[in-house]
């Protein structure tokens, strides 16, 4: 199963990705996590991305594709993956298609977690009060949510054209949402009808 999971901070995406990793037995690949690891290790990509990651700005596409391409080429991703944090723009979705076209690792399914802005903001406020995670700061949440909403139509449109896009109701407890996602996944991607 090669899955992309879409949703803003506060949508429950990270929780679902971790649960899906256990359910599906494939690695959870988060581009944000790849950058944080590269920064900890002091790699050239980590050094170049550090200031942008710290400021919450999008890292340039060439750098994101490099770090993601290297990770997807690792042997544990041969049997599938759950991609989290990528794509963030329509251009990144198209670049991923190109990256994976020759590798026989194209995305099978894309899930968007739909959660209204008011719920996202409330969840992040509660978490910020408890944990003081800087990306849950209400001003930061609103700004990133606006950025997410501005890019998401191009991304979902891209995957809808390929017939692999599903939007899931992200309201409710995590297990209920997980079951909705599992029910939406193709039973055996190997036998899915070809698209395009
Ligand atoms: P995240 O943990 O997904 O919020 O990502 C943390 C940071 O990593 C983001 O604020 C960006 O600076 C960078 N990043 C992660 N994924 C991407 C991406 N697909 N495109 C550009 N920058 C990204």
Boltz pocket constraint, residues with backbone or C-beta under 6 A from the ligand:
constraints:
  - pocket:
      binder: B
      contacts: [[A, 31], [A, 32], [A, 33], [A, 35], [A, 49], [A, 52], [A, 53], [A, 54], [A, 55], [A, 56], [A, 57], [A, 58], [A, 59], [A, 60], [A, 64], [A, 84], [A, 85], [A, 86], [A, 87], [A, 88], [A, 92]]
      max_distance: 6.0
